[in-house]
């Protein structure tokens, strides 16, 4: 059985024409108890993300409440568990809403390693 407290991330991607929609979604998520952390909009590439995005941290138990908002936003969103395999989280374990983004996988931690980056509920890029 899945652990309802298992940590998840969502990365919400946007272009210049979609920034207003991203701001609306971000504002809506800030008022949701299910969203434990809602990051700032990053208007350029950061980490493995080659286009603007913001991230949301939540527990697996919040998937049912948050997925409809992600799906209805019209934005590209990657939803993934947070495991000890950063690469798998962003690839084989992730679920895409909309067209996937091509990542720079070289900057992701290999399985079992974390380069000291706070990954859940503490910071964004």
Secondary structure by P-SEA (a helix, b strand, c coil): cccccbbbbbbbbbcccaaaaaaaaaaaaaacccccccccccccccccccccbbbbbbccccccccaaaaaaccbbbbbbbbccccccccccccccccbbbbccccccccccccccccccccccc
